[in-house]
Amino acid sequence: MTETLKFVPKKTVTLAGSDQAPFEMRIVKHAAGRREIYALRQRAYQEFMTAKDAARSAEFSDSFDDLAIALHIGAYDGHRLAGAMRLCFSRPWDSLETLPCAAHYPALL
């Protein structure tokens, strides 16, 4: 199940290899869509990260993906996943240390 959030860029652009502009941002809730996001994430890590030997599986996910505060968003060009992001929200009753970015922003803790 996904919920579509229409993304309209300031300038009309077309993604490489596509006739469609703009693409759709969808909240991804179902397991198959999340596995597709994890597979895209793994391909990006293998291509662009220096620690390529760290993980050789078909998908990359971590413990933060399953948190109630995590929201997965896919950017779709028609039916093709073109990009993805994970947003994690802070709840008033949780410490900031529960966020995935906490180790990168120690001044906030």
C-alpha positions in Angstrom: 0.0 0.0 0.0 1.3 3.4 -0.9 -0.1 6.9 -0.5 0.9 9.3 -3.3 2.2 12.8 -2.6 2.6 14.7 -5.8 5.9 16.4 -6.2 6.1 19.3 -8.7 9.6 20.7 -9.2 10.0 24.5 -9.7 11.3 23.8 -13.2 9.8 21.2 -15.5 12.3 18.4 -15.8 12.3 15.0 -17.2 14.2 12.1 -15.6 16.7 10.4 -17.8 15.0 7.7 -19.9 11.6 9.0 -19.0 8.8 10.9 -20.7 7.2 11.7 -17.4 7.6 14.8 -15.3 7.1 15.3 -12.5 7.6 12.0 -10.6 5.5 10.9 -7.7 6.5 10.7 -4.0 4.8 7.8 -2.3 4.7 6.8 1.3 5.5 3.1 1.2 3.9 0.9 3.8 3.8 -2.6 2.3 6.6 -5.1 2.6 7.2 -5.5 -1.1 7.6 -1.8 -1.7 10.0 -1.5 1.3 12.1 -4.4 -0.1 12.3 -2.6 -3.4 13.6 0.5 -1.4 16.1 -1.7 0.5 17.4 -3.1 -2.8 17.8 0.4 -4.3 19.6 1.5 -1.2 22.0 -1.5 -1.4 22.8 -0.8 -5.1 23.5 2.9 -4.2 25.8 1.8 -1.3 27.6 -0.7 -3.4 28.1 1.9 -6.2 29.0 5.0 -4.2 30.2 4.0 -0.7 33.9 3.2 -0.1 33.1 0.2 2.2 31.8 -1.9 -0.6 32.8 -5.1 1.1 30.7 -4.4 4.2 27.5 -5.9 2.8 27.0 -8.0 -0.3 23.3 -8.9 0.0 20.6 -7.9 -2.4 19.0 -5.5 0.1 20.2 -3.1 2.8 18.1 -2.4 5.8 18.9 -1.6 9.5 17.1 -1.6 12.8 15.8 1.9 12.2 13.7 0.8 9.2 11.2 -1.0 11.5 10.8 1.7 14.1 7.3 3.2 14.5 8.9 6.6 14.0 10.2 5.6 10.5 8.5 6.7 7.3 9.7 5.3 4.0 9.1 7.5 0.9 9.7 6.3 -2.7 10.1 8.6 -5.7 8.4 6.9 -8.6 8.7 7.5 -12.3 5.6 5.7 -13.4 6.0 2.2 -11.8 9.8 2.5 -11.5 11.4 3.4 -8.2 13.8 6.2 -9.0 14.8 7.3 -5.5 14.0 6.8 -1.8 14.4 8.3 1.6 13.6 7.4 5.2 12.4 10.0 7.6 12.5 9.3 11.3 10.5 11.5 13.6 11.2 12.4 17.2 8.4 11.9 19.7 8.2 14.0 22.9 8.6 11.0 25.2 11.6 9.6 23.3 15.1 10.8 23.9 16.9 12.2 20.8 19.4 9.3 21.1 16.7 7.0 19.5 17.1 8.8 16.2 19.4 7.3 13.5 21.2 10.6 13.1 21.9 11.1 16.8 25.5 9.9 16.6 26.2 12.5 13.9 24.8 15.4 15.9 26.2 15.0 19.4 25.6 18.7 20.2 21.8 17.9 20.2 22.1 15.3 22.9 
